[in-house]
Amino acid sequence: MPPLLVPAPEGLFCAEGGFHVDPRVPVPLAVVTHAHADHATPGCRRYLCAAASLPLLAHRLGPEAVLEGVAYGERRMLSGAMVSFHPAGHILGSAQVRIEGTGTVWVVTGDYKRESDPTCAPFEIVRCDVLVTEASYALPIFRWDDPREVLRDIHAWWIGNAQKASVLFCYVLGKAQRILAGLLEFTERPVYVHGAIEPLTALYRAAGARMLPTLPVAETQKGRPFAGELILAPITARGLPWMKRFGDFESAFASGSMRIRGQRRRRAFDRGFALSDHADWPGILRTVSETGARQVLATHGHRDALARYLREQGVEAGAIGTVQPSDPEGD
């Protein structure tokens, strides 16, 4: 029996369904797991996604994109394959893709995490024959602390900088909103945000996410002091003239990469917070076990290391697709 998904230059291709999953270049039909730019390529003729992802994809792909959303769990027949979307717990609207073909069921996780996040639906275990799992942080060193405690540390860092601004770099879609939601437990103070973050945060609010109030930096009075304030900004703003308005500040980065010893120092941040929207090593192994998959195919990140470990444990495993950059969007 031929595999249900095969790697192609455009991305993972399902011949039975006539579609690509998260293609890297424009294709006739893209089945998209979520709205991060490294998964949602502009220019495709049609897109199919989880309904909760529609507003974010429309914002990122523009008004010309032909988008169709399907409720979580609803089945859709695409040629000879049955497709459904299931929560991935990565960001708002993120989904695993279940594909049922001739005599087999495959699940493509997309990006996912197992920790709680009030801004999106929690990860759902989907039983399958073949699991295609991301491996962005698939090494034993990556083990996430309780996210509530990490957010408590972020709040303590902010409050401790009464005489300086606290500039926290984070990814604009998913991570920023998770931080704004998590900090609600500790404060009701507003947070200043970069212009790239505000419109996405507004879409989260429209979807019902509860977060701290936000104030766009661009709309603040010129010369206003920012001492004692928290500012969320994309990493791309670092070193730009935009930063000069904050005067004396401390910088920090919220990312799973901060788990690597010495990473904060090498990247010259005052603080590093290991808060990731991807599964850690125990989370990936737990997912492999709970899905009951007889075969596991790892993609992105440390895919070869994960496949080798699983084979040593007696699991049929290999790698599929391309290696994702080590600092993926939304990590």
Residue pairs with C-beta under 8 A, 6 or more apart in sequence:
1 102
1 103
1 104
2 15
3 130
4 14
4 16
4 81
4 99
4 101
4 104
4 106
4 130
5 12
5 13
5 14
5 21
5 99
5 106
5 108
5 132
5 320
6 12
6 13
6 15
7 13
7 320
7 321
7 322
8 20
9 25
10 20
10 23
10 24
10 25
10 27
11 20
11 21
11 22
11 23
11 24
11 25
11 27
11 321
12 20
12 21
12 22
12 108
12 132
12 299
12 320
12 321
13 19
13 20
14 20
14 21
14 31
14 78
14 81
14 99
14 101
16 79
16 80
16 81
16 101
16 102
17 31
17 78
17 79
17 80
17 81
17 83
17 99
17 101
18 28
18 29
18 78
18 79
19 27
19 28
19 29
19 30
19 31
19 48
19 78
19 81
19 83
20 27
20 29
20 30
20 31
21 30
21 31
21 32
21 33
21 97
21 108
22 30
22 31
22 32
22 33
22 39
22 40
22 41
22 108
22 110
23 30
23 41
23 44
24 41
24 322
25 41
25 43
26 41
26 42
26 43
26 44
26 45
27 44
27 45
28 44
28 45
28 46
29 44
29 45
29 46
29 47
29 48
29 78
30 40
30 41
30 44
30 46
30 47
30 48
31 47
31 48
31 49
31 78
31 83
31 97
32 39
32 40
32 47
32 48
32 49
32 53
32 57
33 39
33 49
33 88
33 94
33 95
33 96
33 97
33 108
33 109
33 110
33 111
34 40
34 49
34 50
34 53
34 56
34 88
34 90
34 91
34 93
34 94
34 95
34 110
34 111
35 53
35 56
35 57
35 59
35 60
35 91
35 93
35 173
36 91
36 111
36 173
36 174
36 328
36 329
36 330
37 60
37 329
38 324
38 325
38 328
38 329
39 110
39 111
40 47
40 57
40 60
40 61
42 61
42 62
42 65
44 65
45 66
46 66
46 68
47 57
47 61
47 65
47 66
47 67
47 68
48 68
48 69
48 70
48 76
48 78
48 83
49 57
49 67
49 68
49 69
49 70
49 85
49 93
49 95
50 69
50 70
50 71
50 72
50 85
50 87
50 93
50 94
50 95
51 69
51 70
51 71
51 72
51 93
52 69
52 72
52 92
52 93
52 120
52 121
52 207
53 69
53 92
53 93
53 94
53 95
54 67
54 69
54 93
55 93
55 203
55 206
55 207
56 91
56 92
56 93
56 173
56 200
56 203
57 65
57 67
57 93
58 65
58 67
59 199
59 200
59 203
61 67
70 76
70 83
70 84
70 85
71 85
72 85
72 86
72 87
72 95
72 121
72 124
73 84
73 85
73 86
74 84
74 85
75 82
75 83
75 84
76 82
76 83
76 84
77 83
80 101
80 102
81 99
81 100
81 101
82 99
82 100
82 101
83 97
83 98
83 99
83 100
84 97
84 98
85 95
85 96
85 97
85 98
86 95
86 96
86 97
86 98
86 107
86 124
86 126
87 94
87 95
87 96
87 120
87 121
87 122
87 123
87 124
88 94
88 95
88 96
88 109
88 110
88 111
88 112
88 113
88 123
89 112
89 113
89 114
89 115
89 117
89 120
89 121
89 122
89 123
90 110
90 111
90 112
90 113
90 120
90 174
90 277
90 278
90 330
91 111
91 119
91 120
91 173
91 174
91 177
91 277
91 330
92 119
92 120
92 174
92 177
92 203
92 204
92 207
92 209
93 120
94 110
94 111
94 112
94 120
95 110
96 107
96 108
96 109
96 110
96 112
96 124
96 126
97 107
97 108
97 110
98 105
98 106
98 107
98 126
98 128
99 105
99 106
99 107
99 108
104 129
104 130
105 127
105 128
105 129
105 130
106 128
106 129
106 130
106 131
106 132
107 126
107 128
107 130
107 131
107 132
107 291
107 293
108 132
109 131
109 132
109 133
109 134
109 287
110 134
111 134
111 136
111 277
111 278
111 328
111 330
112 123
112 134
112 278
112 279
112 287
113 123
113 276
113 277
113 278
113 279
113 283
114 123
114 279
114 280
114 283
114 286
114 287
115 144
115 147
115 283
116 122
116 147
117 147
117 178
117 181
117 277
118 178
118 181
118 182
118 209
118 210
119 174
119 177
119 178
119 181
119 204
119 209
119 211
120 174
123 287
125 287
125 290
125 291
126 291
127 291
127 292
128 291
128 292
128 293
129 293
129 294
129 295
130 293
130 294
130 295
130 296
130 297
131 287
131 288
131 291
131 293
131 295
131 296
131 297
132 297
132 298
132 299
132 320
132 321
133 279
133 284
133 287
133 288
133 296
133 297
133 298
133 299
133 306
134 278
134 279
134 298
134 299
134 300
134 301
134 324
135 284
135 298
135 299
135 300
135 301
135 302
135 303
135 305
135 306
136 256
136 278
136 279
136 300
136 301
136 302
136 324
136 328
136 331
137 256
137 259
137 276
137 278
137 279
137 280
137 281
137 284
137 301
137 302
137 331
138 281
138 284
138 298
138 301
138 302
138 303
138 305
138 306
139 281
139 302
139 305
140 281
141 259
141 260
141 281
142 256
142 259
142 276
142 280
142 281
143 259
143 280
143 281
143 282
144 256
144 259
144 274
144 275
144 276
144 280
144 283
145 274
147 178
147 182
147 275
148 182
148 185
150 273
150 274
150 275
151 179
151 182
151 183
151 185
151 186
151 275
152 186
153 273
154 168
154 179
154 183
154 252
154 254
154 273
154 275
155 183
155 186
155 187
157 166
157 250
157 252
157 271
158 166
158 168
158 230
161 227
161 228
161 249
161 250
162 227
162 228
163 227
163 228
163 248
164 227
164 228
164 247
164 248
164 249
164 250
165 226
165 227
165 228
165 229
165 230
165 231
165 246
165 247
165 248
165 249
165 250
166 229
166 230
166 231
166 249
166 250
166 252
167 231
167 233
167 243
167 246
167 249
167 250
167 251
167 252
168 179
168 230
168 231
168 232
168 233
168 251
168 252
168 253
168 254
168 273
169 233
169 234
169 235
169 237
169 238
169 251
169 252
169 253
169 254
169 269
170 176
170 179
170 232
170 233
170 234
170 235
170 253
170 254
170 255
171 234
171 235
171 255
171 277
171 329
171 330
171 331
172 194
172 196
172 197
172 200
172 234
173 200
173 329
173 330
174 277
174 330
175 254
175 255
175 275
175 277
175 330
175 331
176 193
176 197
176 200
176 201
176 232
177 200
177 201
177 204
177 209
177 211
178 275
178 277
179 232
179 254
179 275
180 191
180 201
180 211
180 212
180 214
180 232
181 209
181 210
181 211
181 212
183 191
183 212
184 210
184 211
184 212
187 212
188 212
188 213
189 212
189 230
190 212
190 213
190 214
190 215
191 212
191 213
191 214
191 215
191 229
191 230
191 231
191 232
192 214
192 215
192 216
192 217
192 220
192 226
192 229
192 230
192 231
192 232
193 201
193 214
193 215
193 216
193 217
193 231
193 232
193 233
194 217
194 231
194 232
194 233
194 234
194 237
194 242
195 216
195 217
195 218
196 234
197 214
197 232
197 233
197 234
198 214
198 216
201 211
201 214
204 211
205 211
217 231
217 242
217 245
225 247
226 245
226 246
226 247
226 249
227 247
227 248
231 246
231 249
233 242
233 243
235 253
237 243
238 251
243 249
250 270
250 271
251 268
251 269
251 270
251 271
252 269
252 270
252 271
252 272
252 273
253 264
253 267
253 269
253 271
253 272
253 273
254 273
254 275
255 272
255 273
255 274
255 275
255 276
255 327
255 331
256 274
256 275
256 276
256 277
256 278
256 280
256 331
257 263
257 326
257 327
257 331
258 264
258 272
258 273
258 274
258 275
259 274
259 276
263 272
264 271
264 272
276 331
277 330
277 331
278 328
278 330
278 331
279 287
284 306
288 296
288 310
288 315
294 316
295 315
295 316
295 317
295 318
296 306
296 307
296 310
296 315
296 316
296 317
296 318
297 307
297 317
297 318
297 319
297 320
298 304
298 306
298 307
298 310
298 317
298 318
298 319
298 320
299 319
299 320
299 321
299 322
299 324
300 321
300 322
300 323
300 324
300 328
301 323
301 324
301 326
301 328
303 319
303 320
303 321
303 323
304 319
306 317
307 317
307 318
307 319
308 317
310 317
311 317
